[in-house]
Amino acid sequence: MEKYKILIDLSSIKKNENAGQTTTVIPGRKTVSFEAYQLPEYFKHEENCYINEWTEIDGIKTNVKGIITSDELIQKCIDEKLNVNISVDFERQHVNHFPIPEYSYDYENTKVICNSCEKEIMTKDIQSEEYFDGEDDYYSDTVCPLCGAFDCCDLSHESIEDALKRAGKN
């Protein structure tokens, strides 16, 4: 069985500005709340806002609270300096993970020969698969896209250190 060395595409190597970090913050939903003694007419319930609380005096809503759902309405409140208090709450999710590597990179798409069907395949087309036969779990990250053979070829991947030496950057 021939062993294929898959090289790193030197043009794809990029230094990660967040190298070493173990937490990533993912922005989530933005909620814009408002409070006003009296709302302008263009605040339309269920159209550009949701009015949650109010006091009604002589048929007029006062001390109004709710949520703005329209970016245009937010901008209008700012531009027209309305007497509407707005607060913005951004939800964020913190995801913990392994440290971000110093470099990101891609491997070259390399031609290899499947050991089972003996046809030429590209490494980018090679698949990963797992199955359970009722007794044991099987996994392969070198499944031939043509014949479906597990462990269709023997691959080794160049390390980033070797690629940097090859590029003359180390």
N, C-alpha and C positions, 0 to 999 in steps of 0.2 A: 504494500500500500504506500503510494507516494505521499509525502508530507508537503503541504503547500504553505509557504510563508506569505501571509497577507500583510502588505506594507501600509503604513499610514500615508494618506495623501498629504504631502508636505504643505500644499497651499491651503489646506483646511485647518491647520493648527492655529489656535487662537488662545491667548492668555485669558483666563477667567478673572474678571475684576472682583468676583465674590469668592475667590479661592479660600478654602478653609472654613467657610461659614457652614453651620449645621442647622440653621433655621431660616426659612423663607417665609416672608409675609405676603399673603395673597389677598389683594383687595376684594371686598365683597360688595354687598348692597349698600347704596347710599339712601338714607332716610332724611328728608327735609321736613321739619316740623315748623308750624307757624302759630303765632298768637297775635290777636289784634282786637282792639276795642270794637271796631266796626270794619267789615271787609268791603273792598271795592267790588263793584258789580261783576267784574270779569273773573272773580273767583267762582268757578262753576263746580259744584259738588258732583263727584264721579266723572267729571270731564277733565279737569286739570288739578283737582284737589279732592281730598276727603275731609269733610267737616265732622269732627268727632264730638265736640262739646260746644255749647253756647248757652247764653241766657237770652230770653226773648222779652223785650220791653216794647209794648205798643206795636207788636207785629214786626219789630226790627230785631235782627240777631245782633247781640253784643257779646263781648268777652268770648270771642270765637277762637277755638283751638282746632288744629287738624294737621294734615299731611299734604304737602305739595307734591304732585306727581309729574309736573311739566317743567322742564328746564327753561322754557320760554317764560313761564310765570315767575320763576325764581329771578331771572334776569330783569324782568319788568319791575319786580319789587325793588331790586337794587337800583336800576336806572332811574326810576321815578321817585326814589327815596320815600316810599310809602311808610306809613306809620304801622308797619307790620314787622314784628320780631320774628326773625328766621334763625333756626339752629340746624346745623347739618351734622349728622352722625354717620361716620363711615365704619362699616363692619369690616373687620380684618380677621383672617384666619392665619394662625402660625403653624407651619408644618415643619416638624423636626425630621432630619434626614442625615445620612452619612455626610461627612465633609465634602464640599464641592471641590473637585480636583483642580489642580493648578492650570491645566490646559484642557480645552475641548478640541476634538478632532474627528475626522472620518477616515475610514479605511478605503483603500483603492478597491474598485470593483474588479475582481480578478477571475480569469477563466480557470476552471478546475475540471477534472474528469471524475464523474461518479464511479465509484468502485463497483456498483451493482449493474447499472445499465450501460456503463462505459461511454456515456454521452457527455459532451462539453456543456457545462453550466456556469453561470456567473454567480459569484459569491453573494451579490445583493439579492439573488433569487432564492438562495438557500433558506429553508424554513426551519422553525422550531416546532416540535410537537411532543405531546405526551399522551399516553394511553394506559389504561388499566385492564389487564387481561382476566380479572376476577381474582387474581392472587397477588400479582406484583404490579408495581408502577414502573413504566418505562418512559424515559425522556431522552430526546436528542435535539441538539441545536444545529445539527447538520443533516437535515432531511432533504433528499433530492426532490426538486420541484417537478421533475419529469416522471420518475418511477415511484416516488414515495418511500424509498429505502432509508431506514434509519442509519445514522453514522456513515453517510455516503462518501465522505472524504475526511482526510486528516488535515486539519488546519492548525496553524500556529499564527499568532498575531504579534506583530512588531510592538515593542514597548515604546512609550512616548520618549523615554530616555534615549533609546537607540535612534528614533526618528529625529530627535533634536541634534544628535551627533551627526547623523547623515546630512542634515540641513546646515550643519556648521554653526548651530546656535548654542552649543554647549561645549 
